[in-house]
Amino acid sequence: MATVRRLKKDIDYLIFEVISDCFNYGSLHPDEKAEEVTGIISDAVELRNDLIRRVNNPLKSDNPKEVRSHFRLVQKDLVVGADKLFGRLSALHGKKG
């Protein structure tokens, strides 16, 4: 398992990549789907805040297996959430105005 510090860095990196891609899309297509891009950015920020909150407040358990499973779930939710956000952004490109 990665350290808590590394997990926080991974969260920030992936979410900021989503946000950066949204800004790039917005600058390349300024007149198209601005509200949808803003919604993706908002959802990315919400996901980041939720994941950081969960990392900072792990389960209060004496069982190390439960704590490890908690952090594994956070990692899984990060990957799945970022993938969904990237998918939504990719779908915008395929839609016609």
Helices and strands as residue ranges (DSSP letters): H 4-28, H 34-56, H 64-94
